[in-house]
C-alpha cells in the first residue's frame, strides 16, 4: 500500500507541476518500484489507473527497478514489464551492475534505460579505473537502450561521462533532493 501511495502522490505532484509550470519543460516523473510491488497481482493495471486518474500520458511515468527485483521470477517480471511498456510506461533498471544480473535475462527484459550505479561513477577519475562504465555503455548501445549515470557530484565526472558518450546523468552536481 505504501508503494502505491508513493506512486499516486508522485503522479499527482507531477501532473500539478506540469499544468502550473508549462514553460519549465518537465518531461516525466520517476518512481522506484520494489520487487514486492512488481509481483503484486494486477500491478500493471494499478499503474494504468494511477496514470489515467492523474491525466498523465503513459510515457511521462518512469518506473525504476533494481536487477534483483527482476531475478526471482524473471519470466513473470518480463511479462509485467511488457504490459507496462505496451501501455507506454518507461522502465529503468536501477543500480545496474551491482546486483547479480544475468545477461541471459537482460536481453529478454523490456527495459528502456540502464542506470549506472554511483560506485562506478566514483571510480571514473581514478588512473587505473575499471572499464565497467565503458562496458555498460557498450552493452546499452548493443541493446539499443539508454543510459543514466547516477551520483554525479563533480563537473569532472560529468565531463568524463560526456566524453564516453553518456548523455544522461543525475546527482548532487545538478541538484540535491528537494521537497515538493
ABEGO torsion letter per residue (X at the ends): XAAAAAAAAAAAAAAAAAAABAAAGBABBBBBBBAAAAABBGAAAAAAAAAAAAGBBAAABBBBBBAAAAAABAAAAAAAAAAAAAAGBBBBBBGBGABBBBAAAAAABBBABBBBBAAAAAAAABAABBAAAAAAAAAAAAAGBBBBBBGBABAAAAAAAAAAGBABBBEAAABBBBBX
